[in-house]
Amino acid sequence: EIAPSKEVVKPAGEWNSWEITCRGSRVMIVLNGQKIIDEDLAMHTEPRQQKGPALAKRPLKGHIGFQNLNGSITLRNIMIKPLDDGEAGFAPLFNGKNLDGWVNVNCAPETWTVKDGMVVCTGIPTGVLRTEKMYENYILELEWRHIKEGGNAGLFIHSDPISAPGQPFTRSIEVQILDGRN
């Protein structure tokens, strides 16, 4: 819903690195070492593309989730650092062994799996993998890559725990994970 300031996504098969900072209504996204978004969501008072409310009216706390739409994606090194916890450092959100701490929403059990220390998504059927816990005021770091060209997925921040009736995805603020596009 907010266009990136530049395009720095690597092609399918190559790893991309994110650092996403959420503090209050401000969201800053650094992709592959380049700041691509730095926005105060409170300034966005008009509804946009999605059917939900304006960004300014969306929650500032929620689950962190990954959406799959049409393509396989691999995730690794998923870490979080709370900003309200003084000296706390980064802690893993994914243990590299299984999906403990994560909830499958609207997907088949084989849609999201763990292989070689990475979260692997088949892309079928569409749905969400989200954290059990809710978060606010944090820095999220992770690496992701699409396995084949034409991939479309998303990172959900401030996500609801379940989707609305008839909807495959949870209400959230989506950060696009597109192949070759930010």
Secondary structure, DSSP 8 states (H G I E B T S, - for coil): ----SS-----TTS-EEEEEEEETTEEEEEETTEEEEEEEGGG--S--SSSS--GGGS-S-BEEEEEESSS-EEEEEEEEEESSSTT---EESS-SSS-TTEEEESS-TTTEEEETTEEEE---S-EEEEESS-B-SEEEEEEEEESSTT-EEEEEEEE-SSB-TT-SSBSSEEEEEETTB-
